[in-house]
């Protein structure tokens, strides 16, 4: 029987020296190591993951301004789940215990239904498939519309990344994105702007210690499939890879991430199919017809230094 804690049932997947740990609450990615090198920040299961570390974001990522949007001209009011900023954040499955639908030694599929609720008159079935690979992990998100009307959908994930014991401040982050989303004081987008000549141009790499990002990027043009990557001083590299239709990525660099030794720097690189407030802008949003399904993937790929 699987271990049970605040992150749900604890599942372990392995492949060629890679160990992947997941939990069923929010289909959370609890940890990934490749050849003994940790490439994600661990989730200990003692409570909700800090800063949404490792959770799945569905049926939208990031924020909906005021939790309000319109459907065919009719106002919709989602529950406000970010009271300090007055928004709905990170979808509707953040505290849902997914069911394990399939599991092997190296992969597992977790599923959860999104029922009709405040501001959301749709019935969706969603699933996430984690697959351990010798160099990292592939994560496939799926959705099926079980209702009788077309439904909006977007998704993403919220992994915090690392390269072993290298201090996060010493890592260099590269983001293959041409635009960024300017936001207001409630973190809602007000404009999409070119990164050229701004502090948000990370196309040639920037040290994490110099950044203060909680920023969504668009115009993503993956390089060999990678939308963003971290590089350690010794040359080890961790890539975030995503399908070409996953056109957005959020980079978040809090300075107060909880660690056993105290608060410190961390970096989340969040692949997304749509930017913040997509239910209002329509940007990147899919409309899933009744009976239709859709799938898409992202992943992590680790390459040790000296290769």
N, C-alpha and C positions, 0 to 999 in steps of 0.2 A: 504494500500500500504506500502511495506517495506521501512524503512529508507534507504537513499542512501548517501554514502560518498566514500572516497578514497579506502575503503575496499570492495566496491560494495554494493549490497543489504544486509541488516542486518536481519538475521534470528535468532529466539530464539526457543530453544527446551527445554522441561522440563519433568522430570520423578522423582517422589519420593524425592523431595528436591534437585535434581540436575538441574542446569540451564546451558545450553550450548548455546553460541553465536557464530555464524559463519558469514562469509562474502563471497560474490560470487567471488571476485577477488582472484585468486589463491586458491579458495576454502578454505580460511584462517580460522583457528580456533581462533576466537577473544577472547574467554574466557570460562572457566569452573569453576563453583563453586559447591561444594557438602556440603549441610547443611550449606550454608553461608560461607564455607571455600574456598578461591580461590586456585585452584591447577594448573593454568597456568597463565603466565604473560599476561596481557590484551593487546589487539590491539585497539587503540583508533580511527582508521579510518581517522586520520588527514593527512596521507601520506603513502608511502610504509612501511610495518612493519619493524622496525629496526632489523638488523641481520637476516632477513627472518623469523621473529617470526611467527610461526603458519602456514606457507604455506605448500602446497602439492608439492612434488618433482616428476615430471614425464615428459618424459619417461625415465629419469635416475635421481638418486640422486647425490649430491656432484659434483665433477669436472670431466671434460674431458680435459686431458693435451693438451694445445694449441688449443683446439676445434677440434682436428684432430683424425680421426680413419679411418680404412679401411673396405670396404664392398666388399667381393669377389675379393680382390686384388686391388680394385679401391679406391684411396684416397678420403676421405670425409672431407669437411671443414665446421664445424658449426660456427655460429656467435660467436665471442669472447665476452662474457657477464661479464667477470671479468677482465677488462682491466689492473688493477694494477698487476695481476699475469699472464695475458695472457691466461686464460682458458675459457672454457664454463662451466657455473655453474648452478646447480639446475634445469636442464631440460629446457622445452620449454613452460611452462604454468605459469611462475612466475607472469606475468602481464595480464593473460587472465581472462576475466569475464565469469565464468561458468554460465550455465543455470540451474535453479532449475527444476528438472525433476519430483520430487515427494516430498511431505511434509506432515507430520502428526504432532500431538502435541509433539511427542518425537523423531522424526527422519526426516531426509531430505536427498535426493540424488541430488547431483550436477554433471553436466556433461560438458565435453569440448572435442572438436575434436582437434587432433594434425595433421595439414595438412603437406603435403610435403613442404620442405623449404631447405635453405642452409644446406648441409651436412646431410639431413634427407629425403630420398626419400620414405617415408612411409605415410600411412593414417591410423591413429588410432582413435578410439573412447574411451575416458576414463571417468570414473565416480568415485565419492567418496560418500559413504553413512555414515553420522554421526548419531549415535543413543545414546541418553541420557539414562543412567541407574542409578538406585538409588545410586550406589557406584562410578559412573564415566561415562565413555564414551567408545563406540566401534566405530572404524573407519574402513570401508571396502573399499579397492581400487579395481577397476575393469578396464579391458581393452578388447577391441575387435579390431581385425585386419580387417579393411574395404578395404584393398588393395589387390593386386594380387601377393604379394611376402611375404615370411616370414620376420617378423620384430623383431628387438631386443627390449627388454623392461625391465626396472627395475623401482622401485618407492620407495618412502619414505615420511617422514613428518618431520617437523622442530619445534616441540613444545618447548617453554621455560617453565620450570616448577617451582613451588613454593609450599609451604605448609603454606597457610594463611599468617600471618604477621611475621612468623619466618624469621629472616635474612638468606639469602641464604648461607652466610659464615658459619652459624651454623649447616647447614644440613650435613648429612653423605650420600654419594652416594656409592652404591654397583653396580658393573657391572659383570654379570655372563658370562664373556668372557675370553677365553684362549689365544687369540692373539690380537696384535694391529698392525696397519699399520704405519711403519716409513715413513716420508714424507720429501721432499726436501724443499727449501726455498720458493717454489711456492705452497706448500701444496699438491703436487702430490705424490702418493705412490711410494716408491722405494723398499720396502720389507715388508713382513708380518712376524712378530716375536712373539715368546712366551712372555707372560707378566711376567713369573716367574722371580723374582728378580729385576724387573724394577719398575720405578715410575708409570707404567701403570697397575700394578696389583691392581685392586680395588675389587677383589672377596670377600674380608672380610670387605669392607667398608673403605672409606677415607673421611676425612672432606673436604668439598668443598673449604674452605678457603686456604687449602694447595695445591690446584691444579691449573695447568695452561694447560688445555686440549683444543685442537681442534683436536680430535683424533678419528679415526674410529677403531672399535673393531670387530674381527671375532671370530670364534670358540664359538659362543654364545650357551650356554646350559641353556635354561630357567629353573627356579625353580618355580614350580607351575604356569608355564606360563609366569613368569616375567623374562625379560632379564636384567632389571636394576631397581633400586628403590632408593628413597630418604627417609631418616628417620629424624624426628625432635627430639630435645632433650626430649620432652614429650612423645615420642613413636609413634606419628602419622606417618603413612607410605603412600607413594605414589608410586605405582608400574607402570612400563611401561610393558605391556604384548604384545606379538607378536606371530604370527603363527610360527610353527617350521621351515618353509621354508623362514622366514624372518631372515636370519642368521647373520645380521650385525646391529651394532648400533654405532652412533657417539655421543660423549660427548664433549660439547663445554662450556667453563667457562669464558666468557669475563668479564673483570673488568670495562668496560665502557658502560654497558647497560643503556640506557636512562630511567630514572624514574622521576616522578614529583618532587622529592626532589633533583635530580641531577644524575650524573653517578654513577653506582655501579655494584656489582657482579650479575651475572645471570648464570643459567645453562640450557642448552638445552640438552635433551636426545632424539636422532633422530633415530627411527626405520627405517631400510632400508632392501631392498631385495638384494642389491648388494653393494660392497664397492666402494670407489672412483675410477674413471677411468675404470669402468667396460666395456665400449665400446671398450677399447683396450685390457684389460686382459681377457675379457669374463667371469670373475669370478662372479658367482651369476646371470648372465644374462639369462633371458628367451628369447626364440625365439617363437613368436606367429605366427602360420600358418594362411594363409588367411581364413577368416570366423570363426576362433577360438576365444574363450574368456578365460580370467583368472581372478580370484579374490583372495584376501588375506586380512588379517585384523591385526590390532594392537589396543591397547586401553590403557586407564588410569584407575587405580583402587585405590581408596582412602580408608584407614582404620584409623579412629580416634585413638588417643592414649588411653590407659587404657582398650582396648578391650581384 
